[in-house]
Amino acid sequence: MSTLITNIAELMTQDLEHRVLKDAAVVIDGERIAWIGASADAPAADDAVDAGGRAMLPGWVDSHSHLLFAGDRTAEFEARMAGEAYAAGGIAVTMNATRATSDFDLTRLAMGRVAEAVSQGTTYLETKTGYGLDVEHEARSARIASTIADQVTYLGAHLVPAGQDPEEYTDLVCGPMLAAVRPYVQWADVFCEEGAFNAEQSRRVLVACREAGLGLRVHGNQLGEGPGVQLAVELGAASVDHVNYLAAQDVKALAASWSGWDPAEGTGERGTVATCLPACDLSTRQPLAPARELLDAGVQVALASNCNPGTSYTSSMAFCVTTAVLQMRLSVHEAVRAATYGGAMALHQEAGRDADGERAVGSIAVGHRADLHLLNAPSATHLAYRPGMPLTYAVWRAGERKR
């Protein structure tokens, strides 16, 4: 079944050529994009949709979320807004609530959060474990996450549970817990931060997970300058996320990781994406991550929601894009790219892998997965020009219309 979407006022492809097409059209065939070009040249299809002069983007790619949780942390949020500093310890509150929730209810809650994200234009998302923090509950979270998200990250190294020895818990994360989650996950992450895991413990976790065949990610440099960025680059992590507090050598290391990469030719080694989480920065009252400085230095940047109950209880990627434009000094095109192609890069999903049935996401190009976001506006500029307005008009996820 093919569908022609025509009369698109502005088509922001976010492909390697950074094209923005006017009066454009797209043909979907099954789950993939079969054709893009001028409306006047569009081929026939089985069905047709008139975009009505609206703008189209790739669907948002949310490369950092924590959707598997139960409970509520509004009291913590209120205290933080009243002036208390953010600390990682609130994770334990969610851990207790999550452990006490049935499989059915945990799945139902997570599916509801995915539906909220899709209704706002998110078409590809990652989510993490990290609120179980023992072998049984981390394995359960990984299993459930694998049924509701496109990619799953193992975050047993989120926090050392109260009363446990940090070294013994790190051994657990690197051994029995890793073995239990391995069938369900593609990535591993560690909260490398004061109050969570130090550099040596973080290295042990990441090396063990890499040896188990997982890709690597790092929560780093959120609460202060620290070893997270340098460790991520050294070990070839796909992304380092938060990056609020960066020393000059951190920016230099991230930029150097991309120095030999040529996406057009498909040559060179890819580097470590710097993933900025502006909704979290605002909620924790941390300084916004220096996205402008990172881009100017040649670092690949992603934007993600960090949807979680303690520090960023939103899945609105549009809010993140708006914040990036209004407060982080990115252009609209740069912010949209970070929230689409940048997120795909952070998940190693920006290039097609048809051999194993996977299709590229984060950009609109022939052969890529048909993840499309139609705005109720004539251009993507309205995302920042009309902040907070519900601009999602229609969403296609893997070729299926979801809204």
C-alpha positions in Angstrom: 0.0 0.0 0.0 1.5 3.3 -1.1 0.5 6.8 0.1 1.3 10.1 -1.6 1.5 13.1 0.8 1.4 16.3 -1.4 1.1 20.1 -1.0 3.8 20.2 1.7 4.8 23.9 2.1 8.2 23.1 3.6 9.9 19.7 3.7 12.9 19.8 6.1 14.7 16.5 5.1 17.6 16.6 7.6 19.5 14.4 5.1 23.2 14.6 4.4 22.5 17.5 2.0 20.5 19.4 4.6 17.8 20.1 2.0 14.7 22.2 2.7 12.2 21.6 -0.2 9.3 23.9 -1.0 5.9 22.8 -2.4 7.1 19.2 -1.9 5.6 15.7 -1.8 6.5 12.3 -0.2 5.5 8.8 -1.2 5.3 6.2 1.5 5.4 2.5 0.4 4.8 0.2 3.3 7.2 1.2 6.1 9.7 3.1 4.0 10.0 6.3 2.0 9.8 5.5 -1.7 10.1 9.0 -3.2 10.5 12.7 -2.4 10.4 15.7 -4.6 8.3 18.5 -6.0 4.6 18.1 -5.8 4.3 18.8 -9.5 6.4 15.8 -10.2 4.8 13.4 -7.8 4.1 9.8 -9.0 0.7 8.2 -8.5 0.1 6.1 -5.4 -2.7 3.9 -4.0 -3.8 6.7 -1.6 -3.3 10.4 -1.3 -3.1 12.9 1.6 -3.2 16.7 1.1 -0.9 18.3 3.6 -2.7 21.6 3.2 0.4 23.8 2.9 1.8 22.5 6.2 5.5 21.9 7.1 6.9 18.4 7.4 9.9 17.2 9.4 11.4 13.8 10.2 9.8 12.3 13.3 11.6 13.2 16.5 14.2 10.7 17.6 14.4 10.7 21.4 17.7 9.1 22.3 17.5 9.4 26.1 14.5 8.5 28.2 13.5 6.7 31.4 10.0 5.5 30.8 9.9 2.3 33.0 8.9 3.7 36.4 6.1 4.0 38.8 5.4 6.6 41.5 5.5 10.4 41.8 8.2 12.9 42.8 6.3 16.1 42.9 7.5 16.8 46.5 11.1 16.6 45.3 10.3 19.0 42.4 8.6 21.5 44.7 11.6 21.4 47.1 14.0 22.0 44.3 11.9 24.9 43.0 12.1 26.3 46.5 15.8 26.3 46.4 17.1 22.9 47.3 20.0 21.6 45.2 19.5 18.5 42.9 21.1 15.3 44.1 20.9 11.8 42.6 19.4 10.3 45.7 15.8 10.8 44.6 16.3 7.8 42.3 15.7 5.6 45.3 12.2 6.9 45.7 11.3 5.8 42.2 13.1 2.5 42.7 10.9 1.6 45.6 7.7 2.5 43.8 8.8 0.7 40.6 9.7 -2.5 42.5 6.3 -2.5 44.1 4.3 -2.2 40.8 3.1 -5.3 38.9 4.3 -6.2 35.4 0.9 -5.3 34.0 0.8 -1.9 35.5 4.4 -1.1 34.8 3.8 -2.0 31.1 0.6 0.0 31.0 2.3 3.1 32.4 5.2 2.9 30.0 2.9 2.3 27.0 0.9 5.4 28.0 4.1 7.5 28.0 5.1 6.2 24.6 1.7 7.1 23.2 2.1 10.6 24.6 5.4 11.0 22.9 4.2 9.7 19.6 1.2 12.0 19.7 3.7 14.9 19.8 5.8 13.7 16.9 8.3 11.2 18.4 8.6 8.2 16.1 11.7 6.5 17.4 12.8 6.3 21.0 15.3 4.7 23.4 14.5 4.0 27.0 16.6 2.7 29.9 16.3 0.4 32.9 17.7 1.8 36.1 14.8 1.9 38.6 15.0 -1.8 39.5 18.6 -1.9 40.8 18.7 -5.5 41.6 18.9 -8.5 39.3 15.3 -9.5 39.4 13.8 -6.0 38.8 16.5 -4.8 36.3 15.8 -7.9 34.2 12.1 -7.3 34.4 12.5 -3.7 33.4 14.7 -4.7 30.4 12.1 -7.3 29.3 9.2 -4.9 29.5 11.2 -2.0 27.9 12.0 -4.3 24.9 8.3 -4.5 24.2 7.6 -0.7 24.1 10.7 1.0 22.9 12.8 0.9 19.7 16.1 0.5 21.6 16.8 -0.3 25.3 19.7 0.7 27.5 20.9 -1.1 30.6 21.3 1.3 33.4 21.9 -0.9 36.4 24.6 1.6 37.3 22.1 4.4 38.0 22.7 4.6 41.7 24.1 2.4 44.5 21.0 1.3 46.5 21.0 2.4 50.2 22.9 0.1 52.5 24.9 -1.6 49.8 28.6 -1.5 49.4 29.5 0.4 46.2 32.2 -2.0 45.1 30.0 -5.0 45.7 27.2 -3.4 43.8 29.5 -2.6 40.9 30.5 -6.2 40.8 26.8 -7.1 40.6 26.2 -4.7 37.8 29.1 -6.1 35.9 28.2 -9.8 36.5 24.8 -11.4 37.3 22.7 -8.3 36.6 24.4 -7.8 33.2 23.8 -11.5 32.3 20.1 -11.2 33.3 19.4 -8.1 31.1 21.6 -9.0 28.1 18.9 -10.7 26.0 16.8 -7.6 26.0 19.2 -4.6 25.6 21.4 -3.0 23.0 23.2 -0.5 25.1 24.8 0.1 28.5 25.0 3.3 30.4 26.5 4.5 33.7 25.8 7.6 35.9 29.3 8.8 36.2 28.9 11.6 38.7 29.6 12.5 42.3 27.0 10.7 44.5 26.6 7.9 41.9 29.6 6.1 40.3 33.2 7.3 40.3 35.5 7.1 37.3 37.0 3.7 38.3 33.6 2.1 38.9 32.2 3.6 35.7 35.1 2.2 33.7 34.6 -1.3 35.1 30.9 -1.2 34.2 31.5 0.1 30.7 34.3 -2.3 29.9 32.3 -5.3 31.2 29.3 -4.3 29.1 31.4 -3.7 26.0 32.9 -7.2 26.4 29.3 -8.5 26.6 28.6 -6.9 23.1 26.7 -3.8 24.2 27.2 -0.3 22.8 28.1 2.3 25.3 26.5 5.5 26.6 27.4 7.7 29.6 25.5 10.1 31.9 28.3 12.6 32.3 29.2 16.1 33.6 25.7 16.9 34.8 26.4 18.2 38.3 29.9 19.5 37.8 33.1 19.0 35.8 34.2 15.4 36.0 35.5 12.3 34.2 32.4 11.4 32.3 33.2 13.0 28.9 36.8 11.9 28.8 35.8 8.3 29.7 33.1 8.3 27.1 35.5 9.4 24.4 38.3 7.1 25.5 36.0 4.0 25.4 34.3 5.1 22.1 30.8 5.6 23.6 28.1 6.5 21.2 27.0 9.4 23.3 27.7 11.3 26.5 24.5 12.8 27.9 23.8 16.0 30.0 27.2 17.7 29.4 26.3 20.8 31.4 29.8 21.4 32.9 32.5 21.1 30.3 36.1 22.1 30.6 38.0 23.2 27.5 39.7 19.8 27.3 36.2 18.1 27.3 35.1 20.1 24.3 38.4 19.4 22.6 38.1 15.7 23.2 34.6 15.5 21.8 35.5 17.5 18.7 38.6 15.3 18.1 36.5 12.2 18.2 34.8 13.4 15.0 37.8 14.7 13.2 38.2 11.8 10.8 34.6 11.1 10.1 33.1 11.8 6.6 29.4 10.9 6.5 29.1 11.6 2.8 31.9 9.2 1.9 31.1 6.7 4.7 34.7 6.8 5.8 36.4 7.4 9.1 35.5 6.6 12.7 32.4 8.1 14.1 32.8 10.0 17.4 30.9 10.5 20.6 27.6 12.5 20.3 27.0 15.1 22.9 23.4 14.8 23.9 21.8 17.9 25.5 18.8 17.5 27.8 17.4 21.1 28.1 14.1 20.1 29.9 16.2 18.5 32.6 18.5 21.5 32.9 15.5 23.8 33.5 13.9 21.4 36.0 17.2 21.0 38.0 18.2 24.6 37.5 21.5 23.6 36.1 23.2 25.8 33.4 22.0 24.8 30.0 24.4 22.6 28.2 26.7 24.6 25.8 25.2 23.3 22.6 26.3 26.3 20.6 29.9 25.9 21.7 29.8 22.2 20.9 28.4 22.7 17.4 30.9 25.4 16.6 33.7 23.1 17.7 32.6 20.4 15.3 30.9 18.1 17.8 27.8 16.2 16.7 24.9 17.2 19.0 21.6 15.6 19.9 18.6 16.8 21.8 16.6 14.4 23.9 13.8 14.6 26.4 15.3 12.7 29.4 11.7 11.9 30.3 11.8 10.7 33.9 9.8 11.2 37.1 12.4 13.2 39.0 14.1 15.8 36.8 12.3 16.0 33.4 8.8 14.7 33.4 8.1 15.5 29.8 8.4 13.7 26.5 7.9 16.9 24.5 10.8 17.1 22.0 9.2 20.2 20.6 9.8 21.9 24.0 13.4 20.8 23.8 13.7 22.3 20.3 12.1 25.5 21.4 14.4 25.8 24.4 17.4 25.1 22.2 16.5 28.0 19.9 15.3 30.5 22.4 17.9 29.9 25.1 20.8 27.8 23.7 21.4 29.9 20.6 20.8 27.2 18.0 19.1 28.0 14.8 15.7 26.3 14.1 17.4 24.1 11.5 20.2 23.1 13.9 17.8 22.4 16.8 15.5 20.3 14.6 18.5 18.4 13.2 19.7 17.7 16.8 16.3 16.3 17.7 16.1 14.1 14.6 19.3 13.2 12.8 21.4 13.9 15.9 19.3 11.5 18.0 19.6 8.9 15.3 23.4 9.3 15.3 23.4 8.8 19.1 21.7 5.5 18.5 23.7 4.5 15.4 20.5 4.5 13.4 21.1 7.4 11.0 22.3 5.1 8.1 20.3 2.3 6.6 21.0 -1.3 7.5 18.6 -3.1 5.1 20.5 -6.3 5.4 19.1 -7.0 8.8 15.7 -5.3 8.3 16.5 -2.1 10.0 16.0 1.2 8.3 17.6 4.6 8.9 15.6 7.1 11.0 16.0 10.8 11.8 16.0 12.1 8.2 13.6 12.0 5.2 15.3 10.1 2.3 14.4 7.4 -0.1 14.8 4.0 1.6 14.6 5.3 5.1 11.9 4.4 7.6 8.8 6.5 6.9 8.8 8.4 10.2 7.1 11.7 9.4 5.9 14.7 11.5 3.5 17.1 9.9 3.1 20.5 11.7 0.0 22.6 11.8 2.2 25.5 10.6 3.7 26.5 7.2 7.4 26.2 8.5 9.4 24.6 11.2 10.3 28.1 12.4 6.9 28.1 14.2 8.2 25.7 16.7 10.2 28.5 18.3 8.1 31.4 16.9 5.0 30.0 18.7 6.5 28.4 21.8 4.3 26.0 23.7 1.6 25.7 21.1 0.4 22.2 20.1 1.7 22.2 16.5 1.7 18.4 15.7 -1.0 17.8 13.0 -0.2 14.3 11.8 2.4 11.6 12.6 3.5 8.5 10.6 5.6 5.9 12.4 7.2 3.3 10.1 4.7 4.2 7.5 1.6 3.9 9.7 -0.4 7.0 10.5 -0.6 7.4 14.3 -2.3 10.7 14.4 
